[in-house]
Amino acid sequence: MSATTEQPSTVSKEDRLKSYLKQRAMEKGEFFFKGKFIADDVGLSPKEIGALMVKLCDSATDLTIEKWSYTSATTWRVQQATV
């Protein structure tokens, strides 16, 4: 065991991604993205983003998230949920 240990992030990966998506949805309304293009922005790998997006499709009630297309990577469509 090393003398220095990494502190776990106080914000979960899912919460970090959801916050990013909510911010983008507020700024742009509807938007489309591929995980590989936002990976650096949220500090996650494209694979982590893909796995989390599947979860967020069902759990994020304040966002409308859907798989839009697949061309070399999944494209996701996100917008604020209408009330």
C-alpha positions in Angstrom: 0.0 0.0 0.0 1.4 3.4 -0.9 1.7 6.3 1.5 -0.5 8.5 -0.7 -4.0 7.5 -1.6 -6.3 9.1 -4.0 -9.4 10.7 -2.6 -12.6 9.6 -4.2 -14.4 12.4 -6.0 -17.2 14.0 -4.0 -19.3 14.1 -7.1 -20.2 10.8 -8.7 -19.4 10.2 -12.4 -23.1 10.0 -13.1 -23.8 13.3 -11.4 -20.9 15.0 -13.2 -22.2 13.8 -16.6 -25.8 14.8 -15.7 -24.8 18.3 -14.6 -22.8 18.7 -17.8 -25.8 17.6 -19.9 -28.2 19.8 -18.0 -25.9 22.8 -18.5 -25.6 22.2 -22.3 -29.4 21.6 -22.6 -30.0 25.0 -20.9 -27.6 26.7 -23.2 -28.5 25.1 -26.5 -31.9 23.5 -26.0 -31.7 20.3 -28.1 -28.2 19.1 -28.8 -26.5 16.0 -30.2 -23.1 14.5 -29.1 -20.9 11.5 -29.2 -19.2 10.5 -26.0 -15.7 10.6 -27.5 -16.2 14.4 -28.2 -17.2 15.3 -24.6 -14.9 12.9 -22.7 -12.3 15.5 -21.9 -15.0 18.0 -20.8 -16.4 15.7 -18.2 -13.2 13.8 -17.3 -14.6 10.4 -18.3 -13.8 7.9 -21.0 -16.1 7.5 -23.9 -16.9 3.9 -22.7 -17.9 5.3 -19.2 -20.1 8.0 -20.9 -21.8 5.3 -23.0 -22.6 3.2 -19.9 -23.8 6.2 -17.9 -26.0 7.4 -20.8 -27.9 4.2 -20.8 -28.6 4.7 -17.0 -29.5 8.3 -17.5 -32.0 7.5 -20.2 -34.2 6.0 -17.5 -33.3 8.0 -14.4 -32.9 11.6 -15.5 -36.4 12.9 -15.3 -35.4 16.5 -16.0 -33.8 15.6 -19.3 -35.0 13.8 -22.4 -32.2 11.5 -23.6 -32.3 9.1 -26.5 -30.0 7.2 -28.7 -30.2 8.9 -32.0 -27.9 7.1 -34.4 -24.8 5.0 -34.6 -22.0 5.9 -37.0 -18.6 5.0 -35.6 -20.0 5.7 -32.2 -23.4 6.3 -30.6 -24.9 9.7 -31.1 -27.1 10.9 -28.3 -29.9 13.5 -28.4 -30.5 15.5 -25.2 -32.9 18.2 -24.4 -34.7 19.6 -21.3 -37.7 17.5 -20.4 -41.0 19.3 -21.1 -43.3 19.6 -18.1 
